[in-house]
Amino acid sequence: MKLKQLSLFLENRPGELSRPVHLLAKAKINILTLSVADARQFGVLRLIVKDWEHALKLLEKNHFVVQVTDMVALDVEDHPGGLAKVLEAVEAASINVEYMYAFAVKREHKGMLVFRFNDPDKAIAAFHQKRINVIGPDELVERLGA
């Protein structure tokens, strides 16, 4: 039920972000969600794509430094307290949230968030216990119509 995220380390200058995006587009690899974080001299492009293994090989072949990370996607109720419920389950299991970002799609009054946890397997078990839906790779692709 874990998703694979690709993190690319890019120089913080014009055109660097478009290089990997164009490579993926030419290879017909769809980006399902992404996040960009920056520092003064470099940035980190985080991607979840449909075919992560193909994307990894393509990016590395084109001299990008890529790290693969396990992520967990969840349904989060889209009302005040929805995220708080998720975080309560995480805190009760003594799991640290390292970072998170959202998908730009909702379904049945629920949003989808993707999390990086210090222990993703323990997080998944905690969510199952609290009946919080963990979204696997196949379900994600189906929902997004990718």
Stockholm file with secondary structure:
# STOCKHOLM 1.0

chainA/1-146         MKLKQLSLFLENRPGELSRPVHLLAKAKINILTLSVADARQFGVLRLIVKDWEHALKLLEKNHFVVQVTDMVALDVEDHPGGLAKVLEAVEAASINVEYMYAFAVKREHKGMLVFRFNDPDKAIAAFHQKRINVIGPDELVERLGA
#=GR chainA/1-146 SS CCEEEEEEEEESSTTTTHHHHHHHHHTTCCEEEEEEEECSSEEEEEEEESSHHHHHHHHHHTTCCEEEEEEEEEEEESSTTHHHHHHHHHHHTTCCEEEEEEEEEEETTEEEEEEEESSHHHHHHHHHHTTCCEECHHHHHHHHTC
#=GC SS_cons         CCEEEEEEEEESSTTTTHHHHHHHHHTTCCEEEEEEEECSSEEEEEEEESSHHHHHHHHHHTTCCEEEEEEEEEEEESSTTHHHHHHHHHHHTTCCEEEEEEEEEEETTEEEEEEEESSHHHHHHHHHHTTCCEECHHHHHHHHTC
//
